[in-house]
């Protein structure tokens, strides 16, 4: 055995002829080399609306009420925050997908919640919101979250906390298997396998 190559060395061909390959980030669709379009993201992070309401112009949002809405709008509270792994550096920059549309997260992230501005759409408690996913349906991706947070994709996926339920969906079997049944169902990290 002459070498153990990681994802980047395998993708770029630097590892051609090596005996072993350790594909880590590549399993989740992350290309550390930045050279391949063959990998597809395999993780989705979703949450559910905890509450929603219409607010008037001048309403402050988040810690310190730093974000002030400039028009009548609808806000929805999502039960996920930096305690679950969302980077605070993405406050006022990040977006989520709800009802097939991207919407901005407003205000500073708190430990247990973030707020999404849904404009004219009033959401219902329990509606699913996609924090990140493969991007095929227009939802934000891990790469975008990394850019909003001034970090790398690896950090985004590895910081997702233990309060988030893990679900693995096998395309061969088609059935989900939950790895963490004690976690709050309002937060779910889903991995798609082969």
C-alpha positions as CSV (number, residue, x, y, z in Angstrom):
1,X,0.0,0.0,0.0
2,X,1.5,3.3,-1.1
3,X,-1.0,6.0,-0.2
4,X,-4.3,7.0,1.2
5,X,-5.9,9.7,-1.0
6,X,-8.7,12.0,0.1
7,X,-11.6,13.4,-2.0
8,X,-9.6,16.2,-3.7
9,X,-6.8,13.9,-4.7
10,X,-9.2,11.4,-6.1
11,X,-11.2,13.9,-8.1
12,X,-8.2,15.7,-9.6
13,X,-6.4,12.5,-10.6
14,X,-3.4,13.3,-8.4
15,X,-4.2,9.9,-6.7
16,X,-4.1,7.9,-9.9
17,X,-2.1,4.7,-9.1
18,X,-2.5,5.0,-5.4
19,X,-3.8,1.9,-3.6
20,X,-6.4,3.5,-1.3
21,X,-8.8,6.4,-1.5
22,X,-10.7,7.9,1.4
23,X,-13.7,9.8,0.1
24,X,-15.0,12.0,2.9
25,X,-16.6,15.3,1.9
26,X,-17.2,13.9,-1.6
27,X,-19.8,11.5,-0.2
28,X,-21.9,14.6,0.7
29,X,-21.4,16.2,-2.7
30,X,-18.6,18.6,-1.5
31,X,-15.7,19.0,-3.9
32,X,-12.7,20.3,-1.9
33,X,-10.7,20.7,-5.1
34,X,-13.3,22.9,-6.8
35,X,-12.7,21.2,-10.1
36,X,-15.6,18.7,-10.5
37,X,-19.2,19.2,-11.5
38,X,-19.9,15.5,-11.3
39,X,-20.7,15.6,-7.5
40,X,-24.2,16.3,-6.5
41,X,-25.1,17.6,-3.0
42,X,-26.6,14.9,-0.9
43,X,-27.8,16.7,2.2
44,X,-30.9,18.7,3.0
45,X,-31.7,20.6,6.2
46,X,-35.3,21.4,6.8
47,X,-37.3,22.8,9.7
48,X,-40.9,23.7,10.3
49,X,-42.6,27.1,10.9
50,X,-43.3,27.6,14.7
51,X,-45.4,30.7,14.3
52,X,-46.1,33.4,11.8
53,X,-47.7,36.9,11.8
54,X,-48.1,40.1,9.9
55,X,-46.1,43.1,11.2
56,X,-46.2,46.8,10.5
57,X,-43.4,49.0,9.2
58,X,-40.9,49.9,12.0
59,X,-41.1,46.4,13.7
60,X,-37.7,45.3,15.0
61,X,-36.5,41.7,14.5
62,X,-33.9,39.6,16.2
63,X,-31.4,40.3,19.0
64,X,-31.2,44.0,19.6
65,X,-34.0,44.5,17.2
66,X,-31.3,45.5,14.7
67,X,-33.4,44.6,11.6
68,X,-36.3,46.9,11.2
69,X,-38.9,46.1,8.5
70,X,-39.6,48.9,6.1
71,X,-43.1,47.8,5.0
72,X,-46.0,45.7,6.1
73,X,-44.9,42.1,5.8
74,X,-45.3,38.6,7.1
75,X,-42.6,37.1,9.4
76,X,-42.3,33.4,10.3
77,X,-40.4,32.1,13.3
78,X,-38.3,29.0,12.6
79,X,-37.1,26.8,15.5
80,X,-33.5,26.5,14.4
81,X,-30.5,28.6,15.2
82,X,-26.9,28.8,16.0
83,X,-27.4,26.1,18.7
84,X,-28.2,23.8,15.8
85,X,-25.3,24.8,13.7
86,X,-26.5,27.8,11.7
87,X,-23.6,30.2,11.5
88,X,-24.4,33.6,13.0
89,X,-22.1,35.1,10.4
90,X,-24.9,34.4,7.9
91,X,-27.3,36.7,9.7
92,X,-28.9,39.2,7.4
93,X,-27.3,37.4,4.4
94,X,-28.9,33.9,4.3
95,X,-32.0,32.7,2.6
96,X,-34.3,29.7,2.9
97,X,-36.8,28.1,0.6
98,X,-40.5,28.0,1.4
99,X,-43.4,27.2,-0.9
100,X,-40.9,27.0,-3.7
101,X,-39.6,30.5,-3.3
102,X,-36.4,31.9,-1.6
103,X,-37.0,34.2,1.2
104,X,-34.5,36.2,3.3
105,X,-33.7,35.4,6.9
106,X,-33.9,38.7,8.8
107,X,-32.4,39.9,12.1
108,X,-29.5,38.3,14.0
109,X,-29.8,34.6,14.5
110,X,-30.5,33.4,18.0
111,X,-29.5,30.1,19.6
112,X,-32.9,28.5,19.0
113,X,-34.6,30.5,16.2
114,X,-34.3,32.6,13.1
115,X,-36.9,34.7,11.4
116,X,-37.8,34.6,7.7
117,X,-39.5,37.5,5.9
118,X,-42.2,36.0,3.6
119,X,-43.6,39.2,2.1
120,X,-47.2,38.8,1.2
121,X,-47.3,35.1,2.0
122,X,-48.6,34.2,5.5
123,X,-47.3,30.8,6.4
124,X,-49.0,28.3,8.7
125,X,-47.4,26.7,11.7
126,X,-45.9,23.3,10.8
127,X,-45.1,24.2,7.1
128,X,-41.8,22.8,6.0
129,X,-38.9,25.2,5.2
130,X,-35.7,24.1,3.5
131,X,-32.6,25.7,4.9
132,X,-30.3,24.0,2.4
133,X,-30.5,21.2,-0.1
134,X,-29.2,20.1,-3.5
135,X,-30.4,23.2,-5.2
136,X,-32.4,21.4,-7.9
137,X,-35.6,23.0,-6.8
138,X,-34.0,26.4,-6.4
139,X,-33.4,26.0,-2.6
140,X,-30.1,27.4,-1.1
141,X,-27.2,25.0,-1.1
142,X,-24.4,24.3,1.3
143,X,-22.0,26.2,-0.9
144,X,-24.2,29.3,-0.7
145,X,-24.4,29.0,3.1
146,X,-20.6,28.7,3.2
147,X,-20.4,31.9,1.1
148,X,-22.9,33.8,3.3
149,X,-20.8,32.7,6.3
150,X,-17.4,33.4,4.9
151,X,-16.3,29.8,5.4
152,X,-16.1,26.4,3.6
153,X,-18.8,23.9,2.9
154,X,-17.2,21.4,5.3
155,X,-17.8,23.7,8.3
156,X,-21.5,24.1,7.4
157,X,-22.2,20.4,7.3
158,X,-20.0,19.4,10.3
159,X,-21.4,22.0,12.7
160,X,-25.0,20.7,12.4
161,X,-25.8,19.9,16.1
162,X,-27.2,16.9,17.8
163,X,-30.7,18.4,18.3
164,X,-31.2,18.0,14.6
165,X,-32.7,14.6,13.7
166,X,-30.8,12.5,11.1
167,X,-32.6,10.7,8.4
168,X,-30.9,8.6,5.7
169,X,-32.9,7.9,2.5
170,X,-31.5,5.1,0.4
171,X,-32.4,5.4,-3.3
172,X,-32.1,1.6,-3.6
173,X,-34.6,0.9,-0.8
174,X,-36.7,4.1,-0.9
175,X,-37.4,4.0,2.8
176,X,-36.0,6.5,5.3
177,X,-34.0,5.3,8.3
178,X,-33.8,7.6,11.3
179,X,-30.5,7.6,13.1
180,X,-31.6,9.8,15.9
181,X,-35.2,9.3,17.1
182,X,-34.8,11.4,20.2
183,X,-34.0,14.7,18.3
184,X,-36.7,17.3,17.8
185,X,-38.6,16.5,14.6
186,X,-38.8,20.2,13.8
187,X,-35.2,20.0,12.6
188,X,-34.1,17.3,10.1
189,X,-30.9,16.7,8.3
190,X,-31.5,14.3,5.5
191,X,-28.8,12.4,3.6
192,X,-29.5,10.7,0.3
193,X,-27.6,7.5,-0.3
194,X,-27.1,5.2,-3.2
